[in-house]
Amino acid sequence: MGWSTWSFVRRSPTAAKVMAQADAMKNSGLAAHGYTYVNLDDFFQKCDSNGFVVDGFGRWTVDTAKFPNGIKAVADHVHSLGLKFGLYVTPGIPENAVTKNTPIQGTSFHAKDIADTSKTERNFNCKHMFFIDYSKPGAQEYVNSFANLYASWGVDYLKIDGVGAADIPDVQAWRKALAQTGRPINYALSNNLPIANAQTWVDNANSWRTQGDVECYCSGQPNGVGYPLTRWSSIATRFNSVASWQQFAGPGHWNDYDSLEIGSGDQEIQDITGMNKNDIKRTQITLWSMAAGPLILGTDLTQLTSATPAAGVSTDKTILFNDRIIAVDQDGKAAKRIVNSGGGQVYSKKESDGSFVVALFNTNTSGSMTVSVNWSQVGFSGSGQVTDLWSGNSGGTVANTYSATLRPGETRLIRVVPGSGGGGGSTVEAEAGSIAGAAKVASCSACSGGQKVGFIGNGAANFVTLNVTPSAAGSRTLTIVYTLNGSRSFFVSVNGGTAVEVPLTGTSFATPSTKTITVNLTAGSNSVKFFNNTAFAPDLDKISVN
């Protein structure tokens, strides 16, 4: 999770611009929600008529007009904010290095010893990059010296661009080079990598771009600089990519669907008649999150801290700061497409706690449509307790089939907890409830869904109310999952009735404990309020009704 210069800053990065974006990531609250990397893409280098200007060992040099104190000064600023810094490279060796026959650091070899001057690599800036012949001694050492230079600057993330099947030796060499630096560096490949070589990307990198750029280059300005940054068609092509590449995603190795164009307001999306821009934004981050793909923003983050932000920025904040959506992305699981019919698509993945996350999309550009999915397609049968992850509202207990009527480009993202059948069993996450006063959602790695609700109690205004919907009335067992170090009490009220005190003990706010009580529920929706008017209550993870 983080930000890259390419979409908005594009071809004119400077130290001041990158540091301003890093400051905005920190000060806007993005960092507190997990956004970490500040990545400097292309066009930081110095060029002449023969390509990249090189240092004494044949490596790229920095354009000091843009970065007067070098790259390390920028990385140091980023690190001072508690963030991480990323940089960019492409395969090959510069023509200027070969022309000057620069030595390869730490060896007796030179640039001409390893260059294959019969072929030129793809490069999008200075160009003039020759292939490297990795059968020659000194080739790996050259890449090692490049990686060591970047590590000395404090690089935490490396994007190697212009990569294709012909560059597999470069991909492997850079993997080895990064490893020998001794510095943890996230390794990302770009772009439009062939799926035929997917296992190679998995074996060598942390992420890989599955398609070309999400940017539309449709501003009408030179090189497509400026707004809008993207359009619906550029996002919509990712649906098939998510479905095709799903099998290759896994911990430490992710399919990358390119930048999220959210954070600059409505100007970031090209107008399209009949479609709502906020629907498009929510669909983009929902699809990326269902795929567990990197969430790398491409927008102007200073809009998030501006006293006079562009139209739509306040909505962008609610989208980017929704921790329920972020948790879906960070769960380490890539969803499968289970419905693809007439523009209606559904993706599903099973969470470690046994719940399922399901996303429904209307990918058409006109006309609302009802998108439906059977629970049997998702992976269970019977009924399930539904929570809308965008709003946090309970959808009640839904039997057999779930449907949503969606505008063109709209999405519905739900978490469903399978029930126990006719008895109406259900589980409800605390963070999905109605949270009042000072009570708030907090991270909890051991908790269901990775979150809990804390700061309940110590005043009548601070409480959480959860809705459960059994299929029949009766006496039920309510299991309360909580965290606590010491002794505290919940007061529990069902449907506004007389509250019952539930004294609890625990040994850690990081380790969930359970307590069961008996409650009487009516048919249909029941509200269960957790509070303590005079003292702090435990933190609440979830409740289950059997």
C-alpha positions as CSV (number, residue, x, y, z in Angstrom):
1,M,0.0,0.0,0.0
2,G,1.3,3.4,-0.9
3,W,1.7,6.0,-3.7
4,S,3.6,6.4,-6.9
5,T,4.7,9.5,-8.9
6,W,3.7,8.2,-12.3
7,S,0.0,9.0,-12.7
8,F,0.0,12.6,-11.4
9,V,3.6,13.8,-11.2
10,R,4.5,11.8,-14.3
11,R,7.5,13.2,-16.2
12,S,8.4,16.1,-13.9
13,P,9.3,14.6,-10.4
14,T,11.3,16.8,-8.0
15,A,12.5,16.3,-4.5
16,A,10.1,18.9,-3.3
17,K,7.1,17.3,-5.0
18,V,7.9,13.8,-3.7
19,M,8.5,15.0,-0.1
20,A,5.2,17.0,-0.3
21,Q,3.3,13.9,-1.2
22,A,5.0,11.9,1.6
23,D,4.0,14.7,4.0
24,A,0.4,14.4,2.8
25,M,0.4,10.6,3.1
26,K,1.4,11.1,6.8
27,N,-0.7,14.1,7.6
28,S,-3.9,13.1,5.8
29,G,-4.2,9.9,7.8
30,L,-3.4,7.6,5.0
31,A,-0.3,6.2,6.8
32,A,-2.5,5.4,9.9
33,H,-4.6,3.2,7.6
34,G,-1.6,1.3,6.3
35,Y,-0.4,3.2,3.3
36,T,3.4,3.0,3.6
37,Y,5.4,3.3,0.3
38,V,6.3,6.5,-1.4
39,N,7.6,5.5,-4.8
40,L,9.6,7.6,-7.2
41,D,9.0,6.3,-10.7
42,D,10.8,7.3,-14.0
43,F,12.4,10.7,-15.0
44,F,14.6,11.3,-12.1
45,Q,17.7,10.5,-14.1
46,K,20.1,12.7,-16.1
47,C,20.1,12.2,-19.9
48,D,22.2,13.4,-22.8
49,S,21.9,12.6,-26.5
50,N,23.3,9.1,-26.0
51,G,21.0,8.2,-23.2
52,F,21.6,8.0,-19.5
53,V,24.5,9.9,-18.0
54,V,26.4,7.4,-15.9
55,D,28.7,7.4,-12.9
56,G,32.2,5.9,-12.7
57,F,30.7,2.4,-12.6
58,G,28.2,2.7,-15.5
59,R,25.1,3.3,-13.4
60,W,22.4,5.9,-13.9
61,T,23.0,9.3,-12.4
62,V,20.4,11.6,-10.8
63,D,19.3,14.9,-12.4
64,T,20.5,17.3,-9.7
65,A,18.3,20.1,-11.1
66,K,15.3,18.0,-9.9
67,F,17.0,16.4,-6.9
68,P,19.7,18.8,-5.8
69,N,20.7,16.8,-2.7
70,G,20.4,13.4,-4.4
71,I,17.9,10.6,-3.9
72,K,19.1,9.7,-0.4
73,A,18.0,13.0,1.0
74,V,14.4,12.3,-0.3
75,A,14.5,8.7,1.1
76,D,15.7,10.1,4.5
77,H,12.8,12.5,4.6
78,V,10.3,9.7,3.8
79,H,11.9,7.5,6.4
80,S,11.6,10.3,9.0
81,L,7.8,10.1,8.6
82,G,7.8,6.4,9.4
83,L,7.2,5.6,5.7
84,K,9.2,3.6,3.0
85,F,10.8,4.8,-0.2
86,G,10.6,3.2,-3.6
87,L,12.7,3.7,-6.8
88,Y,12.7,2.7,-10.5
89,V,15.0,0.9,-12.9
90,T,14.8,-0.9,-16.3
91,P,16.8,-3.8,-17.6
92,G,20.1,-3.5,-19.4
93,I,23.2,-1.4,-19.4
94,P,23.4,2.2,-20.7
95,E,25.1,3.0,-24.0
96,N,27.2,5.7,-22.3
97,A,28.6,3.0,-20.0
98,V,29.6,0.9,-23.0
99,T,31.0,3.9,-24.9
100,K,33.1,4.9,-21.9
101,N,33.8,1.2,-21.1
102,T,33.3,2.0,-17.4
103,P,34.6,-0.6,-14.9
104,I,32.3,-2.9,-13.1
105,Q,32.6,-2.2,-9.4
106,G,34.6,-4.7,-7.4
107,T,35.8,-6.6,-10.5
108,S,38.4,-6.5,-13.3
109,F,35.6,-6.4,-15.9
110,H,34.2,-3.5,-17.9
111,A,30.9,-2.6,-19.5
112,K,32.0,-3.8,-23.0
113,D,32.6,-7.2,-21.5
114,I,29.0,-7.8,-20.7
115,A,27.0,-5.7,-23.2
116,D,25.1,-7.2,-26.1
117,T,25.1,-4.2,-28.4
118,S,23.1,-6.0,-31.1
119,K,19.9,-5.5,-29.1
120,T,18.4,-2.6,-27.2
121,E,16.0,-2.9,-24.2
122,R,12.7,-1.1,-23.8
123,N,13.1,2.2,-21.9
124,F,10.7,5.1,-21.7
125,N,12.9,8.0,-20.8
126,C,16.6,8.3,-22.0
127,K,16.4,5.0,-24.0
128,H,19.8,3.8,-25.3
129,M,19.9,0.7,-23.0
130,F,21.7,-2.4,-24.4
131,F,20.9,-6.0,-23.4
132,I,23.2,-7.6,-20.8
133,D,24.8,-11.0,-21.7
134,Y,24.5,-12.9,-18.5
135,S,26.7,-15.7,-19.7
136,K,29.6,-13.2,-19.4
137,P,31.6,-12.8,-16.2
138,G,30.9,-9.5,-14.5
139,A,27.3,-9.3,-15.6
140,Q,25.8,-10.3,-12.2
141,E,28.3,-8.1,-10.5
142,Y,27.2,-5.1,-12.5
143,V,23.6,-5.6,-11.4
144,N,24.8,-6.2,-7.9
145,S,26.6,-2.8,-7.9
146,F,23.4,-1.1,-9.1
147,A,21.4,-2.7,-6.4
148,N,24.0,-1.8,-3.8
149,L,23.9,1.8,-4.9
150,Y,20.1,1.9,-4.4
151,A,20.3,0.2,-1.1
152,S,22.8,2.8,0.1
153,W,20.3,5.5,-0.8
154,G,17.7,3.8,1.5
155,V,15.5,2.2,-1.2
156,D,12.8,-0.1,0.2
157,Y,10.9,-0.9,-3.0
158,L,12.2,-1.4,-6.5
159,K,10.1,-1.3,-9.7
160,I,11.8,-2.8,-12.7
161,D,9.9,-1.6,-15.8
162,G,9.8,-2.6,-19.4
163,V,10.1,-6.3,-18.5
164,G,9.0,-9.1,-20.9
165,A,9.8,-12.7,-21.5
166,A,13.1,-11.8,-23.1
167,D,14.1,-10.1,-19.8
168,I,13.8,-13.2,-17.6
169,P,17.6,-13.2,-17.1
170,D,17.4,-9.6,-15.9
171,V,14.5,-10.4,-13.5
172,Q,16.5,-13.3,-12.0
173,A,19.7,-11.2,-11.8
174,W,18.0,-8.3,-10.0
175,R,16.4,-10.8,-7.5
176,K,19.8,-12.1,-6.7
177,A,21.2,-8.6,-6.5
178,L,18.6,-7.3,-4.1
179,A,19.1,-10.3,-1.9
180,Q,22.8,-9.8,-1.6
181,T,22.4,-6.1,-0.5
182,G,21.2,-7.4,2.9
183,R,18.4,-4.8,2.9
184,P,14.7,-5.8,2.6
185,I,13.5,-4.4,-0.7
186,N,10.1,-5.2,-2.2
187,Y,10.6,-6.3,-5.8
188,A,7.9,-5.3,-8.4
189,L,7.9,-6.1,-12.1
190,S,6.3,-4.0,-14.8
191,N,4.4,-4.1,-17.1
192,N,1.9,-6.2,-19.1
193,L,3.8,-9.4,-18.3
194,P,2.9,-12.5,-20.2
195,I,0.8,-15.0,-18.2
196,A,2.6,-17.8,-20.0
197,N,5.6,-17.0,-17.7
198,A,3.6,-16.5,-14.6
199,Q,5.4,-19.1,-12.5
200,T,8.7,-17.3,-13.3
201,W,7.3,-14.1,-12.0
202,V,6.0,-15.9,-8.9
203,D,9.4,-17.5,-8.3
204,N,11.4,-14.2,-8.6
205,A,9.3,-11.2,-7.5
206,N,6.9,-9.9,-4.9
207,S,4.5,-8.4,-7.5
208,W,4.0,-8.1,-11.3
209,R,1.9,-6.0,-13.5
210,T,-0.6,-8.1,-15.4
211,Q,-1.6,-5.4,-18.0
212,G,-0.5,-2.0,-19.4
213,D,-1.1,1.3,-17.7
214,V,-4.4,2.1,-16.0
215,E,-3.8,5.8,-16.9
216,C,-5.8,6.9,-19.9
217,Y,-3.4,9.6,-21.2
218,C,-6.6,11.4,-22.3
219,S,-6.1,14.9,-21.0
220,G,-5.3,16.3,-24.4
221,Q,-2.0,17.7,-23.1
222,P,1.4,16.6,-24.3
223,N,2.2,13.0,-23.1
224,G,-1.3,12.8,-21.6
225,V,-0.2,14.8,-18.5
226,G,-2.9,16.1,-16.3
227,Y,-6.5,15.3,-15.5
228,P,-8.4,13.0,-16.0
229,L,-6.0,10.3,-14.9
230,T,-8.1,7.3,-15.9
231,R,-11.4,6.3,-17.4
232,W,-13.9,3.5,-16.9
233,S,-12.7,1.4,-19.9
234,S,-9.1,1.4,-18.4
235,I,-10.5,0.0,-15.2
236,A,-13.0,-2.4,-16.7
237,T,-10.3,-4.3,-18.6
238,R,-9.0,-5.5,-15.2
239,F,-11.9,-7.7,-14.5
240,N,-10.8,-10.5,-16.9
241,S,-7.2,-10.0,-15.7
242,V,-8.2,-10.5,-12.1
243,A,-10.0,-13.7,-13.0
244,S,-7.2,-15.1,-15.2
245,W,-4.3,-14.4,-12.8
246,Q,-6.0,-15.3,-9.5
247,Q,-4.4,-18.7,-9.4
248,F,-0.9,-17.1,-9.1
249,A,-1.5,-14.9,-6.1
250,G,-0.3,-15.8,-2.7
251,P,1.6,-14.6,0.4
252,G,4.6,-12.5,-0.7
253,H,3.7,-12.8,-4.4
254,W,0.9,-10.6,-5.8
255,N,-0.8,-9.7,-9.1
256,D,-0.5,-6.0,-9.6
257,Y,-3.4,-4.3,-11.4
258,D,-1.7,-0.8,-11.4
259,S,-2.5,2.4,-9.6
260,L,-5.6,3.4,-7.8
261,E,-6.8,6.7,-9.1
262,I,-8.5,7.9,-6.0
263,G,-7.6,10.9,-3.8
264,S,-7.8,13.9,-6.1
265,G,-11.6,14.2,-6.3
266,D,-13.9,13.9,-9.3
267,Q,-11.3,15.3,-11.7
268,E,-9.3,12.0,-11.6
269,I,-12.0,10.1,-13.6
270,Q,-13.0,10.9,-17.2
271,D,-16.7,11.8,-17.5
272,I,-18.9,9.1,-18.9
273,T,-22.6,9.7,-19.5
274,G,-24.8,7.6,-17.3
275,M,-22.1,6.6,-14.8
276,N,-21.4,7.9,-11.3
277,K,-17.8,8.6,-10.6
278,N,-18.0,7.5,-7.0
279,D,-19.4,4.2,-8.2
280,I,-16.4,3.9,-10.5
281,K,-14.0,4.7,-7.6
282,R,-15.6,2.2,-5.2
283,T,-15.6,-0.5,-7.9
284,Q,-11.9,0.0,-8.6
285,I,-10.8,-0.4,-5.0
286,T,-13.3,-3.2,-4.4
287,L,-11.9,-5.2,-7.4
288,W,-8.3,-4.5,-6.4
289,S,-9.1,-5.6,-2.8
290,M,-10.9,-8.7,-3.8
291,A,-7.8,-9.6,-5.8
292,A,-5.5,-8.8,-2.8
293,G,-3.6,-6.6,-5.2
294,P,-1.2,-3.8,-4.2
295,L,-3.1,-0.5,-3.4
296,I,-0.7,2.0,-4.8
297,L,-2.3,5.4,-5.3
298,G,-1.5,7.6,-8.3
299,T,-3.3,10.8,-7.4
300,D,-2.3,14.2,-5.8
301,L,-2.3,13.4,-2.1
302,T,-1.9,17.0,-1.2
303,Q,-5.6,17.4,-2.1
304,L,-6.4,15.3,1.0
305,T,-4.8,17.9,3.3
306,S,-5.8,21.0,1.3
307,A,-7.9,23.7,2.9
308,T,-9.6,24.1,-0.5
309,P,-9.7,20.6,-2.0
310,A,-11.2,19.8,-5.4
311,A,-14.7,18.6,-5.7
312,G,-15.2,15.0,-4.6
313,V,-12.1,14.8,-2.3
314,S,-14.2,14.4,0.9
315,T,-15.8,11.3,-0.7
316,D,-12.4,10.0,-1.7
317,K,-11.3,10.1,1.9
318,T,-14.2,8.0,3.0
319,I,-13.3,5.5,0.3
320,L,-9.6,5.3,1.1
321,F,-10.0,5.3,4.9
322,N,-12.6,2.5,5.0
323,D,-10.7,-0.1,7.1
324,R,-13.3,-2.8,6.3
325,I,-12.2,-2.5,2.6
326,I,-8.5,-2.4,3.4
327,A,-8.9,-5.6,5.5
328,V,-10.4,-7.3,2.5
329,D,-7.3,-6.4,0.4
330,Q,-4.8,-7.3,3.2
331,D,-6.3,-10.7,4.0
332,G,-3.8,-12.5,1.8
333,K,-6.4,-14.2,-0.4
334,A,-7.3,-13.6,-4.0
335,A,-10.9,-14.0,-5.0
336,K,-12.3,-16.2,-7.7
337,R,-14.8,-15.1,-10.3
338,I,-17.9,-17.2,-9.8
339,V,-20.5,-15.3,-12.0
340,N,-19.9,-13.7,-15.3
341,S,-23.1,-13.1,-17.2
342,G,-24.4,-10.1,-19.2
343,G,-22.1,-7.6,-17.5
344,G,-22.9,-8.9,-14.0
345,Q,-19.9,-10.3,-12.3
346,V,-19.4,-11.9,-8.8
347,Y,-16.2,-12.7,-7.0
348,S,-15.8,-14.6,-3.8
349,K,-13.1,-15.6,-1.3
350,K,-13.2,-17.5,2.0
351,E,-11.6,-15.9,5.0
352,S,-9.6,-17.7,7.7
353,D,-12.5,-17.3,10.2
354,G,-14.9,-19.3,7.9
355,S,-16.7,-16.2,6.6
356,F,-16.9,-15.3,2.9
357,V,-16.3,-12.0,1.2
358,V,-18.4,-11.5,-1.9
359,A,-18.3,-8.7,-4.4
360,L,-21.1,-8.1,-7.0
361,F,-20.5,-5.8,-10.0
362,N,-22.5,-4.3,-12.8
363,T,-19.8,-3.7,-15.4
364,N,-22.1,-2.3,-18.0
365,T,-21.9,1.4,-18.9
366,S,-25.7,1.9,-19.0
367,G,-28.8,0.5,-17.3
368,S,-29.2,-0.8,-13.8
369,M,-29.2,-4.6,-13.4
370,T,-29.9,-7.1,-10.7
371,V,-26.9,-9.3,-10.0
372,S,-27.5,-12.5,-8.1
373,V,-25.4,-15.3,-6.6
374,N,-26.3,-18.5,-4.9
375,W,-24.6,-19.4,-1.6
376,S,-23.8,-22.8,-3.1
377,Q,-21.6,-20.9,-5.7
378,V,-19.9,-19.0,-2.9
379,G,-19.2,-22.3,-1.0
380,F,-21.9,-23.1,1.5
381,S,-25.6,-23.8,1.7
382,G,-28.5,-22.6,3.7
383,S,-28.6,-19.1,5.2
384,G,-25.9,-16.6,6.0
385,Q,-25.6,-13.4,8.1
386,V,-24.8,-10.5,5.7
387,T,-22.9,-7.3,6.4
388,D,-22.4,-4.6,3.8
389,L,-18.7,-3.7,4.0
390,W,-19.0,-0.3,2.4
391,S,-21.7,1.0,4.9
392,G,-21.0,-1.4,7.8
393,N,-24.8,-2.1,8.0
394,S,-26.2,-5.5,8.7
395,G,-28.1,-7.1,5.8
396,G,-29.7,-9.6,8.1
397,T,-30.0,-13.3,7.5
398,V,-30.3,-14.2,3.8
399,A,-31.2,-17.7,2.7
400,N,-29.9,-19.4,-0.4
401,T,-29.5,-16.5,-2.8
402,Y,-28.2,-12.9,-2.5
403,S,-29.2,-10.2,-5.0
404,A,-28.4,-6.6,-5.5
405,T,-29.7,-4.1,-8.0
406,L,-26.7,-2.1,-9.2
407,R,-26.3,1.1,-11.3
408,P,-23.9,0.9,-14.2
409,G,-20.4,0.6,-12.7
410,E,-21.7,0.1,-9.2
411,T,-20.5,-2.6,-6.8
412,R,-21.9,-4.3,-3.6
413,L,-19.3,-5.8,-1.2
414,I,-20.5,-8.0,1.6
415,R,-19.2,-10.3,4.2
416,V,-21.4,-13.4,4.8
417,V,-21.2,-15.7,7.8
418,P,-22.8,-19.1,7.1
419,G,-25.6,-19.9,9.5
420,S,-26.5,-23.2,11.1
421,G,-29.8,-23.8,9.2
422,G,-33.3,-23.7,10.7
423,G,-32.1,-22.4,14.1
424,G,-30.9,-19.2,12.5
425,G,-27.3,-19.2,13.8
426,S,-25.2,-16.2,12.9
427,T,-22.0,-14.3,13.6
428,V,-21.7,-10.5,13.5
429,E,-18.4,-8.6,13.6
430,A,-18.3,-5.8,16.1
431,E,-16.9,-3.4,13.5
432,A,-20.0,-4.0,11.3
433,G,-22.3,-2.6,14.0
434,S,-23.5,0.8,14.9
435,I,-20.6,2.4,16.8
436,A,-21.4,5.5,18.9
437,G,-19.5,8.2,20.8
438,A,-15.9,7.5,21.6
439,A,-16.1,3.8,20.7
440,K,-14.0,3.1,17.6
441,V,-12.6,0.3,15.4
442,A,-9.1,-0.8,16.2
443,S,-6.7,-3.3,14.6
444,C,-6.4,-6.7,16.2
445,S,-4.4,-9.3,14.4
446,A,-5.8,-12.2,16.5
447,C,-9.4,-11.0,16.1
448,S,-11.9,-12.2,13.5
449,G,-11.5,-10.0,10.5
450,G,-8.4,-8.4,12.0
451,Q,-10.4,-5.8,13.9
452,K,-12.3,-5.1,17.1
453,V,-14.2,-2.2,18.7
454,G,-12.6,-0.5,21.6
455,F,-13.3,2.4,24.0
456,I,-16.7,1.1,24.8
457,G,-18.2,2.5,28.0
458,N,-17.0,5.1,30.5
459,G,-20.0,7.1,29.5
460,A,-23.5,6.6,28.2
461,A,-22.6,7.9,24.8
462,N,-20.0,5.2,24.0
463,F,-21.6,2.0,22.9
464,V,-21.9,-0.5,20.0
465,T,-25.1,-2.0,18.7
466,L,-25.2,-5.2,16.6
467,N,-28.1,-6.6,14.7
468,V,-28.8,-10.4,14.6
469,T,-31.6,-12.0,12.6
470,P,-32.6,-15.5,13.6
471,S,-35.2,-17.3,11.4
472,A,-37.3,-18.0,14.4
473,A,-38.0,-16.6,17.9
474,G,-36.7,-18.3,21.0
475,S,-34.1,-18.6,23.7
476,R,-30.6,-18.5,22.2
477,T,-27.0,-18.8,23.3
478,L,-25.1,-15.6,22.7
479,T,-21.3,-16.0,22.5
480,I,-19.4,-12.8,23.2
481,V,-15.8,-12.7,21.8
482,Y,-13.8,-10.0,23.5
483,T,-10.3,-8.8,24.5
484,L,-9.4,-7.7,28.0
485,N,-6.5,-7.5,30.4
486,G,-8.0,-7.6,33.9
487,S,-11.7,-7.4,34.9
488,R,-14.5,-5.3,33.4
489,S,-18.2,-5.6,32.6
490,F,-20.4,-5.3,29.5
491,F,-24.0,-4.4,30.0
492,V,-26.1,-6.1,27.4
493,S,-29.6,-5.0,26.3
494,V,-31.6,-6.8,23.7
495,N,-34.2,-4.8,21.7
496,G,-34.0,-2.0,24.2
497,G,-35.0,-4.2,27.2
498,T,-33.5,-4.4,30.7
499,A,-29.7,-4.6,30.5
500,V,-27.9,-7.6,32.0
501,E,-24.4,-7.1,33.5
502,V,-21.9,-9.6,32.1
503,P,-18.7,-9.5,34.3
504,L,-15.6,-10.6,32.3
505,T,-11.9,-11.3,32.8
506,G,-9.0,-11.6,30.4
507,T,-5.3,-11.7,30.2
508,S,-4.5,-9.6,27.1
509,F,-6.1,-7.0,24.9
510,A,-4.4,-8.8,22.0
511,T,-5.9,-12.2,22.7
512,P,-9.6,-12.9,22.3
513,S,-11.6,-14.6,25.0
514,T,-15.2,-15.9,25.0
515,K,-18.2,-15.8,27.3
516,T,-21.7,-17.3,26.6
517,I,-25.0,-15.9,28.0
518,T,-28.6,-16.8,27.2
519,V,-30.8,-14.2,25.4
520,N,-34.4,-14.2,24.2
521,L,-34.8,-13.2,20.5
522,T,-37.7,-12.4,18.4
523,A,-38.2,-13.5,14.8
524,G,-36.7,-11.0,12.4
525,S,-34.0,-8.4,13.3
526,N,-32.9,-8.0,16.9
527,S,-30.7,-5.2,18.3
528,V,-28.1,-6.2,20.9
529,K,-26.4,-3.2,22.6
530,F,-23.1,-3.4,24.5
531,F,-22.3,-0.6,26.9
532,N,-21.2,0.5,30.3
533,N,-22.3,3.9,31.5
534,T,-19.9,4.2,34.4
535,A,-16.6,2.4,33.5
536,F,-14.7,1.1,30.5
537,A,-16.0,-2.2,29.1
538,P,-13.9,-4.8,27.3
539,D,-13.1,-4.5,23.6
540,L,-15.6,-6.4,21.4
541,D,-14.5,-8.7,18.6
542,K,-17.7,-10.3,17.5
543,I,-20.8,-12.1,18.7
544,S,-22.4,-15.4,17.6
545,V,-25.9,-16.5,18.1
546,N,-26.8,-20.3,18.1
